[in-house]
Amino acid sequence: MIFFKKNKLLTILLLLITIFIYYNFTRETHLDNKVDPNSPFYVNDLYTSKGRIYNDFLNEKEKKLYMIMLDDIKNHRGQRYISYSELDCKDFYDCEHYPSYIFEVFETEYPELLSFATYMYEDKGTGFQLLYIYATPLKTFDKLGELKIKRIISDIKDKTKDMTDEEKVLYVYNFFGENYKYDRIFTFTGKNQSAFNVFINKNAVCAGFSKASSIIFQNLGIEAYSVIGYSTGYHMWNIIKLKDKYYFYDGTVAASIRNKNSQYFYDGLNSEYLNSYSLYHSDWYPKVETDNYTKVENGKVTFIN
């Protein structure tokens, strides 16, 4: 009691810090993804990656590079030299497309690589020099961010637990529009490609929003995929499953417009608008419906069966 009277400001500050740590990092969460920590594809408990593309679409050389790069990124390594002989390649031109192809796999299949943003590679004559770019400087920051993100997703699960899948999709879409924004200032910085930047810094570009959407939807029990392709330029968005059908979903639209009264705000749920998107690697994903599955009347969104 004497300490409190003499150190009132310090006590209040310690109390606020304690509340902040509890709410953001130690509060109980309710995530129930079936994650096998012994799987070679395991990253963390936020999302379950099962190596679907690895198993179904990669050749042996690509699989070898995939595992090398995945281990590097999971351990937050900054760079890696890989000799062409290690990949059974004759020279640079024999396997020059492999790094970019594996990167596209990671972009779409590993949203839980939270701070991994992008990469660069260079021909060194006898091998590749790979450089990995992250939203955070240290792996420790990734782990702290993961704890906070678990709390964010747990709160979303609690608030949507009694909703239908359609209502959950609309909730998440509105959540993006209300809480996050498209970064128009630092659009081309690597960190803005990450899910970490969405959840922690509340801004990103399309890649970040696509990955964050996949993480949220899987935790809500909705099948979802991050996908890459072309709209007005290179773009990332999602495929989601509703009532046994698959549709495009683009949370970037909500984060870009951020005004529910705009006639364009719900275009990211509007198949008539999203049909103009061109999907890369369409064989990686289920067939998408092209019928319009939402309509907006008087500011209310209705999902059409």
C-alpha positions as CSV (number, residue, x, y, z in Angstrom):
1,M,0.0,0.0,0.0
2,I,2.9,2.3,0.9
3,F,4.6,1.4,-2.4
4,F,1.4,2.3,-4.3
5,K,1.0,5.7,-2.7
6,K,4.6,6.6,-3.4
7,N,4.8,5.1,-6.8
8,K,1.2,5.6,-8.1
9,L,2.3,6.5,-11.7
10,L,4.7,3.6,-11.9
11,T,2.0,1.2,-10.5
12,I,-0.6,2.3,-13.0
13,L,2.0,2.0,-15.8
14,L,2.9,-1.6,-14.8
15,L,-0.8,-2.5,-14.6
16,L,-1.4,-1.1,-18.1
17,I,1.6,-3.1,-19.4
18,T,0.3,-6.3,-17.7
19,I,-3.1,-5.8,-19.3
20,F,-1.6,-5.2,-22.7
21,I,0.6,-8.3,-22.5
22,Y,-2.3,-10.4,-21.4
23,Y,-4.7,-9.2,-24.0
24,N,-2.3,-9.4,-26.9
25,F,0.1,-12.3,-26.1
26,T,-1.1,-14.6,-23.3
27,R,-4.9,-14.6,-23.3
28,E,-6.4,-18.1,-24.0
29,T,-7.2,-18.7,-27.6
30,H,-9.6,-21.0,-29.3
31,L,-7.8,-22.2,-32.5
32,D,-8.4,-25.8,-33.3
33,N,-6.6,-26.4,-36.6
34,K,-5.5,-30.0,-37.0
35,V,-1.8,-29.3,-37.2
36,D,0.8,-32.1,-37.1
37,P,4.0,-30.5,-35.8
38,N,6.0,-33.4,-37.1
39,S,4.9,-32.8,-40.7
40,P,7.7,-31.5,-43.0
41,F,5.1,-28.8,-44.1
42,Y,4.4,-27.6,-40.5
43,V,5.2,-23.9,-39.8
44,N,2.9,-22.9,-36.9
45,D,-0.5,-23.4,-35.4
46,L,-2.2,-20.6,-37.2
47,Y,-2.8,-22.5,-40.4
48,T,-2.4,-26.1,-41.8
49,S,-0.4,-26.4,-45.0
50,K,-0.4,-30.0,-46.3
51,G,2.0,-29.8,-49.2
52,R,-0.8,-30.2,-51.7
53,I,1.0,-28.5,-54.6
54,Y,4.3,-30.1,-53.6
55,N,2.7,-33.6,-53.8
56,D,0.6,-33.0,-56.9
57,F,2.4,-30.6,-59.2
58,L,6.2,-30.5,-58.6
59,N,8.9,-32.6,-60.2
60,E,11.9,-33.9,-58.2
61,K,14.2,-30.9,-58.8
62,E,11.4,-28.5,-57.8
63,K,10.7,-30.6,-54.7
64,K,14.4,-30.4,-53.7
65,L,14.5,-26.6,-54.0
66,Y,11.1,-26.3,-52.3
67,M,12.4,-28.1,-49.1
68,I,15.6,-26.1,-49.1
69,M,13.7,-22.8,-49.4
70,L,11.0,-23.7,-46.9
71,D,13.6,-24.6,-44.3
72,D,15.4,-21.3,-44.8
73,I,12.2,-19.2,-44.6
74,K,10.9,-21.1,-41.5
75,N,14.2,-20.3,-39.8
76,H,14.2,-16.7,-41.0
77,R,17.5,-17.1,-42.8
78,G,18.5,-14.1,-44.9
79,Q,20.2,-15.8,-47.8
80,R,21.3,-19.1,-49.3
81,Y,23.7,-20.2,-52.0
82,I,22.6,-23.3,-53.9
83,S,24.8,-24.9,-56.5
84,Y,23.3,-26.0,-59.8
85,S,24.7,-29.4,-59.3
86,E,22.8,-29.7,-56.1
87,L,19.6,-29.4,-58.1
88,D,20.9,-31.7,-60.9
89,C,20.9,-28.7,-63.3
90,K,23.5,-28.2,-66.0
91,D,23.6,-24.4,-65.6
92,F,21.4,-21.3,-64.8
93,Y,19.3,-21.7,-67.9
94,D,18.5,-25.3,-67.1
95,C,16.6,-24.3,-63.9
96,E,16.2,-20.5,-64.0
97,H,12.5,-20.7,-63.5
98,Y,12.6,-22.9,-60.4
99,P,13.0,-20.2,-57.7
100,S,10.1,-18.0,-59.1
101,Y,7.9,-21.1,-59.4
102,I,8.6,-22.2,-55.9
103,F,8.0,-18.7,-54.6
104,E,4.6,-18.7,-56.2
105,V,3.8,-22.0,-54.5
106,F,4.8,-20.5,-51.1
107,E,2.8,-17.3,-51.8
108,T,-0.4,-19.4,-52.3
109,E,0.1,-22.4,-50.0
110,Y,1.9,-20.9,-46.9
111,P,0.1,-17.8,-45.6
112,E,1.3,-18.8,-42.1
113,L,4.9,-17.9,-43.1
114,L,3.9,-14.6,-41.5
115,S,6.6,-12.2,-42.2
116,F,8.0,-13.7,-45.4
117,A,7.5,-11.1,-48.0
118,T,9.4,-11.8,-51.2
119,Y,12.8,-12.9,-52.5
120,M,15.5,-12.1,-55.1
121,Y,18.0,-14.4,-56.8
122,E,21.1,-14.0,-58.9
123,D,23.1,-16.3,-61.1
124,K,26.6,-16.8,-59.6
125,G,27.9,-18.9,-62.4
126,T,27.9,-22.2,-60.5
127,G,24.7,-21.7,-58.6
128,F,21.9,-19.4,-57.3
129,Q,22.4,-16.8,-54.7
130,L,19.0,-16.4,-53.0
131,L,18.0,-13.4,-50.8
132,Y,14.9,-13.6,-48.6
133,I,13.1,-10.5,-47.6
134,Y,10.9,-10.3,-44.4
135,A,8.6,-7.9,-42.7
136,T,10.5,-8.4,-39.4
137,P,14.2,-8.4,-38.8
138,L,14.2,-11.3,-36.3
139,K,12.4,-14.7,-35.9
140,T,11.6,-13.6,-32.4
141,F,9.4,-10.9,-33.7
142,D,7.6,-13.5,-35.8
143,K,6.8,-15.5,-32.7
144,L,5.5,-12.5,-30.8
145,G,3.4,-11.5,-33.8
146,E,2.0,-15.0,-34.0
147,L,0.8,-14.8,-30.4
148,K,-1.0,-11.6,-31.1
149,I,-2.5,-12.9,-34.3
150,K,-3.8,-15.9,-32.5
151,R,-5.7,-13.5,-30.2
152,I,-7.1,-11.5,-33.1
153,I,-8.4,-14.7,-34.9
154,S,-9.7,-16.1,-31.6
155,D,-11.8,-13.0,-31.1
156,I,-13.1,-13.3,-34.7
157,K,-14.1,-16.9,-34.0
158,D,-15.9,-15.9,-30.9
159,K,-17.9,-13.2,-32.6
160,T,-18.8,-15.4,-35.6
161,K,-19.5,-18.7,-33.8
162,D,-23.2,-18.6,-34.3
163,M,-23.1,-17.3,-37.9
164,T,-23.6,-19.1,-41.2
165,D,-20.7,-19.4,-43.5
166,E,-22.1,-16.7,-45.7
167,E,-22.4,-14.4,-42.7
168,K,-18.8,-15.2,-41.6
169,V,-17.5,-14.3,-45.1
170,L,-19.4,-11.0,-45.0
171,Y,-18.1,-10.3,-41.4
172,V,-14.5,-10.9,-42.4
173,Y,-14.9,-8.7,-45.5
174,N,-16.3,-5.9,-43.4
175,F,-13.7,-6.4,-40.8
176,F,-11.0,-5.8,-43.4
177,G,-12.7,-2.6,-44.6
178,E,-13.1,-1.3,-41.0
179,N,-9.7,-2.2,-39.6
180,Y,-7.1,-2.4,-42.3
181,K,-6.1,-0.2,-45.2
182,Y,-4.3,-0.6,-48.5
183,D,-0.8,0.9,-48.3
184,R,-0.6,3.4,-51.1
185,I,2.5,5.1,-49.7
186,F,4.9,2.2,-49.4
187,T,3.2,0.0,-51.9
188,F,6.4,-1.7,-53.2
189,T,8.2,-2.4,-49.9
190,G,8.6,-6.1,-49.2
191,K,7.0,-6.1,-45.8
192,N,3.6,-5.1,-47.3
193,Q,3.4,-8.5,-49.0
194,S,3.1,-10.3,-45.6
195,A,0.2,-11.4,-43.4
196,F,2.2,-10.0,-40.5
197,N,1.8,-6.5,-41.8
198,V,-1.9,-6.9,-42.1
199,F,-2.5,-8.1,-38.6
200,I,0.2,-6.2,-36.7
201,N,0.6,-2.9,-38.7
202,K,-2.9,-2.9,-40.2
203,N,-1.8,-2.2,-43.7
204,A,-0.6,-4.1,-46.7
205,V,-1.1,-4.7,-50.4
206,C,-3.0,-7.5,-52.1
207,A,-0.6,-10.4,-51.2
208,G,-0.9,-9.6,-47.5
209,F,-4.7,-9.4,-47.5
210,S,-5.0,-12.6,-49.5
211,K,-2.7,-14.5,-47.0
212,A,-4.5,-13.0,-44.0
213,S,-7.9,-14.0,-45.5
214,S,-6.7,-17.6,-45.9
215,I,-5.6,-17.8,-42.3
216,I,-8.8,-16.4,-41.0
217,F,-11.1,-18.5,-43.1
218,Q,-9.4,-21.8,-42.3
219,N,-9.8,-21.0,-38.6
220,L,-13.5,-20.3,-39.2
221,G,-14.0,-23.6,-40.9
222,I,-14.3,-22.2,-44.4
223,E,-12.2,-23.8,-47.2
224,A,-10.1,-21.1,-48.8
225,Y,-7.1,-20.7,-51.1
226,S,-4.7,-17.8,-51.8
227,V,-4.3,-17.3,-55.5
228,I,-2.3,-15.2,-57.9
229,G,-3.2,-13.8,-61.3
230,Y,-4.0,-10.6,-63.0
231,S,-6.6,-7.9,-62.6
232,T,-5.4,-4.4,-63.4
233,G,-1.9,-5.8,-62.8
234,Y,-0.3,-8.7,-60.9
235,H,-2.7,-9.5,-58.1
236,M,-3.4,-11.9,-55.3
237,W,-6.9,-12.7,-53.9
238,N,-8.8,-15.8,-52.7
239,I,-11.0,-18.7,-53.7
240,I,-13.5,-19.6,-51.0
241,K,-16.0,-22.4,-50.7
242,L,-19.7,-21.7,-49.9
243,K,-22.4,-24.4,-50.1
244,D,-20.3,-26.8,-52.1
245,K,-19.3,-24.2,-54.7
246,Y,-16.2,-22.1,-55.1
247,Y,-16.1,-18.4,-55.6
248,F,-13.5,-15.6,-55.9
249,Y,-13.2,-13.3,-52.9
250,D,-11.1,-10.2,-52.8
251,G,-10.6,-8.5,-49.3
252,T,-8.2,-6.0,-50.9
253,V,-11.2,-4.2,-52.3
254,A,-12.7,-3.6,-48.9
255,A,-9.3,-2.5,-47.5
256,S,-8.8,-0.1,-50.5
257,I,-12.2,1.6,-50.4
258,R,-13.1,1.4,-46.7
259,N,-16.5,3.0,-47.1
260,K,-19.5,0.8,-47.0
261,N,-21.6,3.5,-48.6
262,S,-19.5,3.4,-51.8
263,Q,-21.2,1.6,-54.7
264,Y,-17.9,-0.2,-55.2
265,F,-17.2,-1.4,-51.7
266,Y,-18.7,-4.9,-52.1
267,D,-17.1,-5.5,-55.5
268,G,-14.7,-7.9,-53.8
269,L,-17.7,-10.2,-53.2
270,N,-19.3,-9.7,-56.5
271,S,-18.6,-12.4,-59.1
272,E,-19.8,-10.2,-61.9
273,Y,-16.9,-7.9,-61.1
274,L,-14.4,-10.6,-60.1
275,N,-15.0,-12.5,-63.4
276,S,-12.6,-10.0,-65.0
277,Y,-9.7,-11.4,-63.0
278,S,-7.4,-13.9,-64.8
279,L,-6.1,-16.8,-62.6
280,Y,-2.6,-18.2,-62.9
281,H,-2.1,-21.9,-62.2
282,S,-5.8,-22.6,-62.4
283,D,-5.1,-26.4,-62.3
284,W,-3.9,-25.9,-58.7
285,Y,-7.5,-25.1,-57.5
286,P,-11.1,-26.2,-57.7
287,K,-13.3,-24.8,-60.5
288,V,-14.7,-21.4,-59.7
289,E,-18.3,-20.4,-60.3
290,T,-18.9,-17.5,-62.6
291,D,-22.4,-16.7,-61.5
292,N,-22.9,-13.6,-59.4
293,Y,-23.2,-14.8,-55.8
294,T,-24.0,-11.5,-54.1
295,K,-26.2,-8.5,-54.6
296,V,-26.3,-5.2,-52.7
297,E,-29.5,-3.4,-52.0
298,N,-29.8,-0.4,-49.7
299,G,-26.4,-1.2,-48.2
300,K,-27.3,-4.8,-47.4
301,V,-25.5,-7.7,-49.0
302,T,-27.4,-10.8,-49.9
303,F,-25.7,-14.1,-50.8
304,I,-27.4,-15.9,-53.7
305,N,-27.6,-19.7,-53.6
